[in-house]
Every structure is written in C-alpha cells, then in structure tokens.
C-alpha cells in the first residue's frame, strides 16, 4: 500500500497533461482557429487561461482560445454591444459544429466536442471543449466582450500567466499542482453546482492564500488551504492584472455562503483524514482523501 504522501504525488501526476492529451488539445484548438480565420478578420490568436498557465485540471475542458480581431473590425464590433460579436462567433461556429455543440457564454463561445467522461474522470485522452474569446488589442492590454455587463472590459492574460509562474517558483514548484488539485475538488459532481465559480477565482485566491512557502506536507497544506479559502471567500478579489472587474463578482452573497460551507467541510474532512493517518490507519486515510477529492485520487 502506498503512503499518503506517495498518493498525493501520484494524484498530482494524474492531473498533469500527458503527450496524448496535449496532442488532442493542440489538434482541436488549431482546428477551431484555422476555421475562424476564414470567417473573421483576425490579427492573431493564441491560447490563454488555465490551460496556458498549466493550472487546468481534469477532465480537460474549456481551453481558452484568444482571437485578436484586426482594428478594421472595430467599427463592426467594438462600437456595438458585446452581444453582437458573441452572436456572430456563435453563428459561425454553429455552421461548422451544429447548434447542439455550441453555446453562448458571458465573454466567450463554447464548443463541446461530445466526448463522454467515464466514472473515473477519463476521456480517452481527449479534450471536452474549447472557449472562443473574441478580443481587440488595447495598447499592451486587451479588451473582451462582457455580455452580462453590456460592455467591453480590459484584461491581460500575459499578466495572469506571469503572476502564476512567480507564485509557482516561490512555492518550490508546488503551487500549480496544489491549485489543480483544489480545482479538481471544485469540479466534483457531488457538489452539484461548482462551489467556487469561476474556477479562476481559486487561482486568484491562491496567489494570496498560499503563503509562507511550501512546508513539505500535502495533507497540512490542503487542510490549511481549504480553511483559508473558506475564511476569505466572502472577500472581494480583484483582477490580478488590475484591469477588469473583480473576479469574485461572479458570485453573489448566497453562492459565497454556500461555497464557504463546502470549503469548511472540506477542511474538516482533511483534518479527519490526517487523524486517521496519525492512528496508523493508512488505508482508511487514503479512502478519506479519495472521498474528499474524487476518483483521480489513488488508493494504491
């Protein structure tokens, strides 16, 4: 039987993308990008979000594709409500993938590839979906449509990526793994709706809540991290780039209270698992951690 620490190392590895997954993700996002350049005047496109920052968890879905439109398109889109550009991208993607596979979102258009996830969260190494984000360059930053706010908002994914890299290095290269594991907990179906939404909020909170450096124990890190997230979920969490609206704006008071309750429960479950290991009940401790995190957490 493996130790709890060995199980966490294996869990962390299971959430990292292997070559097959990276190839499928590359093929899929290139397919979408190559198609959209035939439909819109695109200056350049690139990957952003948690996939690019290496904080994406599994099952692999919602890979962000940033499509920077040429300035010649500003009159057509930037001077209009955000719903116009989202609507046009939606129509173009429906033309290729069908209406059942395409969905409008607040700042993007989602394309679902119809991949089935099994009971162990495996997808046969395939990506489930991508998010297409139209954008315009704005000096060194970007502007993207926000249909909920009814306006274009500023963002800078390069700043987000730089902050994640700095945090990872300051945490003995364990920071991104910890974030992926908590995001995996957040995705578990047993919660119903995700406790923390958007999941990027977990990453934003981790920039501040994971402090003091890596202490060498996954178990205590997670017990403390869940407790700190519960304590701080009611706070306002600004955009790390200092440009767009607060990342926490996506959660109202009721959703924050629900998330706080579930995060506190996760911290208590972590404490129980730690106590089982202290009592020499290694097998029961592993089962407790698996019950907390989900099927990717190994028992052997």
SVG drawing of the C-alpha trace seen along z (x, -y; Angstrom):
<svg xmlns="http://www.w3.org/2000/svg" viewBox="-29 -53 40 55">
<polyline fill="none" stroke="black" stroke-width="0.4" points="0.0,0.0 1.3,-3.5 1.7,-6.2 -0.5,-9.2 2.4,-11.4 3.0,-9.0 -0.7,-9.0 -0.7,-12.8 2.3,-12.7 0.5,-10.2 -2.7,-12.3 -0.7,-15.4 0.8,-13.5 -2.6,-12.2 -3.8,-15.8 -0.9,-16.7 -1.5,-16.5 0.3,-13.7 1.5,-13.7 -1.7,-12.2 -3.8,-14.8 -1.6,-17.7 -1.7,-16.5 -5.5,-16.2 -5.9,-19.6 -3.5,-21.1 -5.3,-19.4 -8.7,-20.6 -7.7,-24.2 -5.9,-24.5 -8.9,-23.2 -11.1,-25.9 -8.5,-28.6 -8.0,-27.6 -11.7,-27.6 -12.4,-31.0 -9.7,-32.8 -11.8,-32.0 -14.8,-33.8 -13.3,-36.8 -10.5,-39.4 -8.2,-38.0 -4.9,-39.7 -3.5,-36.8 -4.7,-34.1 -3.2,-32.3 -4.1,-30.1 -4.8,-31.7 -6.5,-30.8 -5.6,-27.9 -4.5,-25.6 -1.8,-28.1 -0.9,-28.7 -0.7,-25.0 -3.3,-25.2 -6.0,-23.4 -7.4,-20.3 -9.1,-17.2 -11.3,-16.3 -9.7,-18.6 -12.3,-21.2 -12.9,-24.8 -9.5,-25.5 -9.4,-29.3 -8.6,-30.5 -8.0,-34.2 -8.7,-35.7 -7.5,-39.2 -9.5,-40.9 -7.9,-43.4 -8.5,-47.1 -10.5,-47.3 -13.2,-45.3 -13.7,-47.9 -16.5,-49.7 -18.3,-46.5 -17.9,-45.2 -16.2,-47.3 -18.7,-50.2 -21.6,-47.8 -23.0,-45.9 -20.8,-42.8 -23.7,-40.5 -23.1,-41.4 -19.6,-39.9 -20.6,-36.9 -23.6,-36.3 -21.6,-36.4 -18.9,-34.0 -21.8,-31.7 -23.4,-31.7 -20.1,-30.9 -19.3,-28.0 -22.8,-26.6 -22.2,-26.5 -19.3,-24.0 -20.2,-22.2 -24.0,-22.4 -26.3,-24.2 -26.2,-21.4 -22.4,-21.7 -22.2,-25.4 -23.2,-27.7 -23.0,-31.4 -21.3,-32.5 -20.8,-35.8 -17.4,-36.5 -16.9,-33.7 -18.5,-31.0 -18.1,-27.4 -17.7,-24.4 -18.4,-21.0 -16.9,-18.0 -19.3,-15.5 -16.6,-13.5 -18.0,-11.2 -16.3,-11.2 -16.3,-7.8 -16.8,-7.2 -13.0,-7.7 -13.0,-11.1 -11.2,-9.6 -11.9,-10.9 -9.6,-8.6 -7.1,-11.5 -9.5,-13.8 -10.4,-17.4 -14.1,-18.0 -14.5,-21.6 -12.9,-25.0 -13.9,-28.5 -13.5,-31.0 -12.8,-34.6 -13.0,-37.5 -10.7,-40.4 -9.2,-43.7 -5.7,-44.9 -5.6,-47.9 -2.0,-49.2 -0.3,-46.4 -3.6,-45.0 -6.8,-43.6 -10.5,-44.3 -13.0,-41.4 -16.8,-41.5 -18.8,-41.0 -22.5,-40.5 -23.6,-40.4 -22.1,-43.9 -23.1,-45.1 -19.7,-46.5 -16.1,-45.6 -13.8,-45.1 -10.0,-45.2 -7.8,-42.1 -4.3,-40.9 -3.8,-37.1 0.0,-37.6 0.0,-39.3 -2.1,-36.5 0.4,-33.9 3.4,-35.9 1.8,-36.0 1.1,-32.3 4.6,-31.5 6.1,-33.7 3.8,-32.1 4.8,-28.6 8.5,-29.4 8.1,-30.9 6.3,-27.8 9.0,-25.3 7.2,-24.5 4.3,-23.0 1.8,-25.9 0.3,-24.9 -0.2,-21.3 -2.0,-22.4 -4.3,-24.7 -5.1,-21.9 -6.0,-19.6 -8.3,-22.1 -9.9,-22.8 -10.5,-19.1 -12.2,-19.0 -14.3,-22.0 -15.4,-20.1 -16.7,-17.1 -20.3,-16.2 -21.3,-15.5 -21.3,-19.3 -24.0,-19.8 -23.0,-23.3 -19.3,-24.2 -18.8,-25.7 -16.3,-28.3 -17.2,-29.9 -15.4,-30.8 -12.7,-28.3 -10.2,-31.1 -11.2,-32.6 -9.5,-29.6 -6.3,-30.6 -6.7,-34.3 -7.2,-33.5 -4.2,-31.1 -1.9,-33.9 -2.5,-35.4 -3.8,-32.5 -0.9,-30.1 1.9,-32.0 4.9,-31.2 6.4,-28.7 6.0,-25.0 6.1,-23.2 6.6,-19.7 3.3,-18.1 0.3,-17.9 -2.0,-16.9 -1.5,-20.0 -1.2,-22.3 -4.7,-21.3 -6.3,-21.3 -5.0,-24.9 -5.7,-26.0 -9.4,-24.9 -9.8,-26.6 -8.2,-29.8 -10.3,-29.7 -13.5,-29.4 -12.4,-32.3 -11.6,-34.5 -14.3,-33.5 -16.6,-36.4 -13.9,-39.0 -13.7,-40.9 -11.0,-39.5 -9.8,-42.0 -8.5,-41.0 -4.8,-40.2 -4.0,-42.4 -5.7,-45.3 -7.8,-45.9 -11.2,-44.2 -13.9,-43.7 -13.3,-41.8 -13.1,-38.0 -15.3,-37.4 -18.2,-39.4 -19.4,-36.2 -20.7,-35.0 -23.5,-36.7 -23.8,-36.5 -25.8,-33.3 -23.3,-31.5 -20.4,-32.7 -22.1,-31.4 -22.7,-28.0 -19.0,-27.9 -17.9,-28.8 -19.9,-26.0 -18.4,-23.4 -14.9,-24.7 -15.2,-24.5 -16.5,-20.9 -13.5,-20.1 -11.1,-21.4 -12.8,-19.3 -12.6,-16.2 -8.9,-16.9 -8.4,-17.0 -10.2,-13.7 -8.0,-12.1 -4.9,-13.4 -6.0,-11.9 -6.6,-8.5 -3.0,-8.5 -1.8,-9.5 -3.6,-6.5 -1.7,-4.3 -4.9,-3.7 -3.2,-4.4 -5.8,-2.6 -8.7,-4.5 -6.8,-7.7 -6.4,-7.1 -10.1,-6.4 -10.9,-9.6 -8.7,-11.7 -10.3,-10.0 -13.8,-10.7 -12.7,-14.4 -11.0,-14.9 -12.7,-12.3 -11.8,-9.3 -8.4,-10.5 -7.0,-10.3 -5.3,-6.8 -5.7,-4.1 -2.7,-2.1"/>
</svg>
